[in-house]
């Protein structure tokens, strides 16, 4: 299996199969976050993702959770996220698939996009809600208000 940079995931996914989808973060500018400072944003080729899924299936054939790893997998286009969900479901049809997103990733998708992504097999999207205060968001350089 291939990984570029650190693997960061919530505690709820500690027992998940980790499949690299992206590495790094497209924003990579939050003042409080040092997870990806030395990791340029990278999108794993689907060939790598499928190879990793094949390897994971051999080691963990009955996994019930898959973590689509990376700082910003939800930055991918709707079409790529749907293809990703279908690919993971091919190997783990009964697994819950989780990943990270920034709120601006979600805002760039329509309700129909989000429904289609969910229907493809991506079940759980984790977003960081740091603050609702514009001054705080500006101070920590979140890149949105």
Secondary structure per residue as TSV (DSSP state, phi and psi in degrees):
chain	resnum	aa	ss	phi	psi
A	1	X	-	360.0	146.7
A	2	X	-	-109.8	139.6
A	3	X	-	-141.7	136.7
A	4	X	-	-118.3	105.3
A	5	X	S	92.8	-175.9
A	6	X	-	-73.0	155.3
A	7	X	-	-103.4	115.2
A	8	X	-	-117.2	128.9
A	9	X	-	-151.5	156.9
A	10	X	-	-71.4	157.3
A	11	X	G	-56.8	-29.0
A	12	X	G	-66.0	-15.2
A	13	X	G	-113.3	21.0
A	14	X	T	-62.3	-28.4
A	15	X	T	-101.0	17.4
A	16	X	S	-86.6	156.5
A	17	X	E	-74.5	130.2
A	18	X	E	-97.5	125.3
A	19	X	E	-124.7	119.9
A	20	X	E	-69.9	126.2
A	21	X	S	-112.0	-45.6
A	22	X	E	-136.1	168.4
A	23	X	E	-133.2	152.4
A	24	X	S	72.9	-169.1
A	25	X	-	-139.2	137.5
A	26	X	S	-66.3	-29.5
A	27	X	S	-84.9	-55.5
A	28	X	-	44.8	39.6
A	29	X	-	-133.7	2.4
A	30	X	-	-65.1	132.0
A	31	X	T	-67.4	-23.7
A	32	X	T	-92.1	-9.1
A	33	X	-	-107.6	126.0
A	34	X	-	-118.7	14.3
A	35	X	T	-59.3	-42.5
A	36	X	T	-119.6	17.0
A	37	X	T	-50.7	-40.0
A	38	X	T	-102.8	15.7
A	39	X	-	-121.8	105.5
A	40	X	-	-64.2	151.5
A	41	X	-	-62.7	135.0
A	42	X	E	-144.0	136.9
A	43	X	E	-110.0	122.5
A	44	X	-	-68.4	136.0
A	45	X	-	-64.6	146.5
A	46	X	H	-60.3	-28.3
A	47	X	H	-63.1	-40.4
A	48	X	H	-66.2	-44.2
A	49	X	H	-59.7	-45.1
A	50	X	H	-66.6	-40.9
A	51	X	H	-59.8	-43.3
A	52	X	H	-65.6	-37.6
A	53	X	H	-64.5	-40.1
A	54	X	H	-62.7	-43.6
A	55	X	H	-65.5	-43.6
A	56	X	H	-62.8	-39.6
A	57	X	H	-61.8	-34.9
A	58	X	H	-66.2	-42.5
A	59	X	H	-81.9	-35.4
A	60	X	-	-132.3	72.4
A	61	X	T	-66.8	-23.2
A	62	X	T	-114.2	24.6
A	63	X	-	-57.2	139.9
A	64	X	S	-105.2	-5.9
A	65	X	E	-140.3	138.6
A	66	X	E	-127.0	129.2
A	67	X	E	-100.8	112.8
A	68	X	E	-77.5	96.6
A	69	X	E	-76.8	150.7
A	70	X	S	133.5	160.8
A	71	X	S	-72.2	-26.2
A	72	X	-	-147.7	48.9
A	73	X	G	-57.1	-31.4
A	74	X	G	-74.5	-3.8
A	75	X	G	-75.2	-13.8
A	76	X	S	-64.6	158.1
A	77	X	-	-64.2	159.9
A	78	X	H	-55.6	-44.1
A	79	X	H	-60.5	-42.8
A	80	X	H	-69.6	-36.9
A	81	X	H	-66.2	-39.0
A	82	X	H	-64.0	-44.8
A	83	X	H	-61.5	-39.5
A	84	X	H	-62.7	-48.3
A	85	X	H	-58.1	-43.0
A	86	X	H	-66.3	-39.8
A	87	X	H	-64.5	-46.4
A	88	X	H	-63.3	-41.6
A	89	X	H	-63.9	-27.5
A	90	X	H	-60.5	-38.4
A	91	X	H	-94.4	-31.7
A	92	X	-	-133.0	73.1
A	93	X	T	-64.7	-22.2
A	94	X	T	-105.6	4.3
A	95	X	-	-83.7	151.0
A	96	X	E	-84.3	127.6
A	97	X	E	-107.4	125.1
A	98	X	E	-123.3	156.3
A	99	X	E	-160.2	172.4
A	100	X	E	-95.1	154.2
A	101	X	E	-151.7	153.6
A	102	X	-	-95.7	156.1
A	103	X	H	-60.9	-31.9
A	104	X	H	-69.2	-24.8
A	105	X	H	-65.4	-39.9
A	106	X	H	-71.4	-40.4
A	107	X	H	-61.9	-25.0
A	108	X	T	-81.4	-1.6
A	109	X	S	-115.2	145.3
A	110	X	-	-80.0	167.8
A	111	X	H	-59.5	-40.2
A	112	X	H	-63.4	-40.1
A	113	X	H	-59.1	-48.5
A	114	X	H	-62.3	-39.4
A	115	X	H	-64.8	-41.4
A	116	X	H	-67.2	-39.6
A	117	X	H	-62.0	-45.6
A	118	X	H	-62.6	-43.6
A	119	X	H	-63.0	-26.1
A	120	X	H	-75.6	-15.8
A	121	X	T	126.6	-3.4
A	122	X	E	-88.0	112.3
A	123	X	E	-97.0	-33.3
A	124	X	E	-136.3	119.4
A	125	X	E	-117.0	119.8
A	126	X	E	-93.7	125.3
A	127	X	E	-121.9	147.9
A	128	X	-	-90.1	118.0
A	129	X	-	-102.1	96.7
A	130	X	-	-85.0	-39.4
A	131	X	-	-171.7	156.4
A	132	X	S	-104.0	7.7
A	133	X	-	-99.2	120.0
A	134	X	H	-58.8	-37.1
A	135	X	H	-64.6	-42.0
A	136	X	H	-66.6	-45.2
A	137	X	H	-60.5	-38.7
A	138	X	H	-67.0	-43.7
A	139	X	H	-60.6	-41.0
A	140	X	T	-90.0	2.4
A	141	X	T	58.9	49.4
A	142	X	-	-70.5	-24.2
A	143	X	S	89.6	7.7
A	144	X	-	-152.6	167.3
A	145	X	-	-120.4	360.0
